[in-house]
Amino acid sequence: MVVGDVTTGTEVLVIGAGPGGYVAAIRAAQEGLDTTLVEKDAYGGACLNRGCIPSKALITGSGLAHEAGNAEFMGVHADPAVDMGKMIEWKDGVVDRLTGGVEKLCKANGVNLIEGTASFVGEDTVRVAHGGDGQGSETLSFEHAVVATGSRPIQIPGFEFAEDHVWSSADALDADTVPDRLGIVGGGYIGMELATTYAKLGADVTVVEMLDDILDPYEDDVKRIVRERAAELGVEFNFGEGASEWSEAPDGGYLLHTETEDSEESTYGVDKILVAVGRQPVTDGLDVANAGIETDDRGFIETDDRTRTAVEHIHAVGDVAGDPMLAHAASNEGIVAAEVIAGEPAALDRQAVPAAVFTDPEIGTVGMTEAEAEDAGFDPVVGEMPFNASGRAMTTGHTEGFARIVADEETGFVLGGQIVGPEASELIAEVALAVEMGATLEDVAATVHTHPTLAEAVMEAAENARGQAIHTLNR
């Protein structure tokens, strides 16, 4: 531990050990640079500790329980009981293994680790305050810096997370009991993932969304399938309504009050309220202005295609640098930042970044939709394969959705894809690779796929776009 205030120096300073920061630190160290990583909370950032990993663990656990209790059509009869405390304990074990692994990887690659909160003093200096009484602080000078401080859930007025009954997404992932009635404010990907998870765990879930549908960025036929499946699980939707306030119910629990743009009011009885209206960058306390860096009106740090901020030797990666706010994008940006600092000819030259929503069924998307391709000046051709025609999907009992591929009709180059259905988060990788490599419909269609697999749906979608599908009707 460091007591008092001492000054040390490093070639590369990375602030934040999330999927952008720790990857940047490891790659910088691999490039032979003296690298220091400062983390104030937990290695792995929000993704490993309060987001991606714990949510997928609970999604898996709740899904397993629901599957076991609803497989009579397969001849399986069961009435599973969920020990929520045990499930949380298992989830925490997964998180601990991964975060511990990140720390070990950093040390094994020669990264200097410092626990504390960093704030800029100038464009080449930060002060790191250490937690705990008497721990003091230290000053670090650097030649290059990478800001990777991530994001946090947005709070809305009147719904502060300090209240026991108002949950952030992190609170929902740590709850050791399932509320009888869960109100969710926001129908984006976080709200919908947790809506389906808690519905499968037995909660009565009510979703309140100001827009007229869930999952705003996605195409209508994609989100319709997810919405209808959620409704089958018992999720109630109330669109065009914004949360206005909460109050205590006379008979126990709470009342979630909403209001429309026309001032129509509604009230819903709940036991917990999950606020999932988006995330905001973490820059408060970082004092980036002291380094000559300004943030935009939403608090994000602007960067160029080499991850550099307005101060050339200071980079920003991950959520703090804005869209796409995805862990895998952050890691890619971290690698680019480290290689740019090392003098490599690196830049963000991504043709497409895949995204996934782990609802039931899953959504996986990459590249352009048909409408986006038209707007970009292409003459798109589209192919689809429904999962209800997939032999492998039938054998899993999950036949909702489809695999869709979008290509340029003249050249056949794959421009994007949208998959909604079983394992969509895995299947979209094939389309992402096709886009990145400049593959054509013929390349995808002529690639022999294992049978029976869900991945065959991507091949069939490519064949369908060419008018040569075998296992689905051609358009």
Salt bridges, closest charged atoms under 4 A:
ASP5 OD2 - ARG127 NE 3.51
ASP41 OD2 - ARG50 NH1 2.94
GLU67 OE2 - HIS398 NE2 2.75
GLU89 OE2 - LYS86 NZ 3.76
ASP92 OD1 - LYS91 NZ 2.81
GLU103 OE2 - LYS107 NZ 3.33
GLU138 OE2 - HIS130 NE2 2.88
ASP174 OD1 - LYS91 NZ 2.71
GLU193 OE1 - LYS56 NZ 3.51
ASP213 OD2 - ARG227 NH1 2.85
GLU219 OE1 - ARG404 NH2 2.68
ASP220 OD1 - LYS223 NZ 3.87
ASP221 OD2 - ARG404 NH1 2.65
GLU228 OE1 - ARG224 NH1 3.50
GLU232 OE1 - ARG229 NH1 3.28
ASP271 OD1 - ARG181 NH2 3.07
ASP284 OD1 - ARG152 NH1 3.10
ASP304 OD2 - ARG308 NE 2.90
GLU333 OE2 - ARG350 NH2 3.63
GLU339 OE2 - ARG27 NH1 2.63
ASP360 OD2 - LYS200 NZ 2.92
ASP360 OD2 - ARG229 NE 3.22
GLU384 OE2 - ARG404 NH1 2.85
GLU384 OE2 - ARG475 NH2 3.01
GLU430 OE2 - HIS449 NE2 2.65
GLU456 OE2 - HIS451 ND1 2.91
GLU460 OE2 - HIS471 ND1 2.46
GLU463 OE1 - ARG466 NH1 3.39
